[in-house]
């Protein structure tokens, strides 16, 4: 089950992690070359296929995935809502408005997000800490069993709002940081790859 956890949050954290098909039902079929900007030789190719097959992410149109593009707040909320619904085998009800309106509404109802994002935020790049927090909230607490004993993240101060959630993810072995000492880069944007 630990491997499944790493795979789900990983694919959701833009290939920092990955998802196993054994824990979640695939809803789409990915064909290699389906996204012309995702060569099979790239490190993220398998994660793109996994997230597409699980219905967590789609392309951006014209057979493109845009792996180097930033994940927007709307996309991050959408992925977290889809992961939550997939995990709980729930349907996401339709809502009127922008393409992401139903996911924002579902995420609010599910407690994944509240009102921390204004309408103007939805098109801006999401930060790594925002994405991690959304995905942490998309799973139930019992999903995060500790496999590590991490008590410090080098670039996340003790008073940072995201610290406790990140420590939960680090201790569950889902987030490992971006270098040998576990640096997280909480304010950096995250790519779709």
WODAUR-V331974 format. One record per backbone hydrogen bond with DSSP energy under -1.0 kcal/mol. CO is the residue of the C=O (numbers start at 0). NH is the residue of the N-H. Records with the same first field share a line. If there is no record, write none. Layout:
# WODAUR-V331974
CO->NH + NH
This chain:
# WODAUR-V331974
0->4
1->5
2->6
3->7
4->8
5->9 + 17
6->10
7->11
8->12
9->16
30->33
34->37
38->41
41->44
43->47
44->48
45->49
46->50
47->51
48->52
49->53
50->55 + 56
51->54
52->26 + 27
60->63
62->35
63->59
65->68
66->192
68->191
70->125
71->75
72->76
73->77
74->78
75->79
76->80
77->81
78->82
79->83
80->84
81->85
82->86
83->87
84->89
97->100
99->103
100->104
101->105
102->106
103->107
104->108
105->109
106->111 + 112
117->120
120->123
121->73
123->72
125->189
126->130
127->131
128->132
129->133
130->134
131->135
132->136
139->142
140->143
152->155
156->159
159->162
161->165
162->166
163->167
164->168
165->169
166->170
167->171
168->173 + 174
169->172
170->146 + 147
178->181
182->177
184->187
185->128
187->127
189->70
